[in-house]
Amino acid sequence: MAAITAGCSSDSSEVLDSTESVCDEFAAFIRDGRPADQRSTVISSIGDVVANADQRVRDNFETLTNTVNGSTSSQQLADDVFAQSCFDAGWDG
């Protein structure tokens, strides 16, 4: 995914908030049962656009990247922390 932009002219553009798309993609991964073979790809994909997400989501993205190759329990804790940041940012699932 690339950064999402919109504008009326080439002189002015507005970066759109990616919180919903980031949280939607992460939720789909969780609903799929956290497939271990998809974890790295999903986190990488989220990383492509997380810079445009709510600050709370950005702040907790690192918990996901730090556990890509971690234990199952550390990954589940990171997943819970990240999911909570989505809810705190106003994402309604």
HELIX and SHEET records of a PDB file:
HELIX    1   1 THR A   19  ARG A   31  1                                  13    
HELIX    2   2 ALA A   36  GLY A   47  1                                  12    
HELIX    3   3 VAL A   50  ASN A   52  5                                   3    
HELIX    4   4 GLN A   55  THR A   65  1                                  11    
HELIX    5   5 THR A   72  ASP A   88  1                                  17    
SHEET    1   A 2 THR A   5  SER A   9  0                                        
SHEET    2   A 2 SER A  12  VAL A  15 -1                                        
END                                                                             
